[in-house]
Amino acid sequence: MKKTVLIVVLTSLSCLLQSCASWRVSSGTPTNQNTNIDRRVKVLWGGSWYDAIILDGRNNEYYIHYDGWSDSQNEWVTMDRIQFSNYYVGQWVEVEQRGTWYAAHIVQINNNQYYIHYDGWGDSQNEWVTMDRIRFKQ
């Protein structure tokens, strides 16, 4: 009796899992976008990056609120317009300076700004940069 009940339960569970949409994962898509709610990001709009916060997520899109703007400016944006910051002190990155990318590392982080040291240059060249001038080392 116990063995029959266990088989029925396992078979039902297996069928449920195979048909459950949340178990299907698209390439590059988070399985649960709700884990990013309240996360601070940069959003590309009109060729510039703006600070924003994620309010909701669905199907490779996020509903965001731009810092300093009214709720009427909230919008759904696709993943290609969002930049998640995972930078940390000591990380090697590249920093844009007059159209050229230079190797550097992060010395300090403060309010979405990064104090960087350029590889091979003296400390007098260290500077604070914003996220739009920094990228992961390629």
DABELMO-V533559 format. One record per helix or strand of 3 or more residues. SS is the DSSP state (@ for helix, = for strand). FROM is the first residue (numbers start at 1). TO is the last residue. If there is no record, write none. Layout:
SS	FROM	TO
SS	FROM	TO
//
This chain:
@	2	19
@	21	23
@	33	36
=	40	45
=	48	58
=	61	66
@	71	73
=	75	78
@	79	81
=	92	97
=	100	110
=	113	118
@	123	125
=	127	130
@	131	133
=	134	136
//
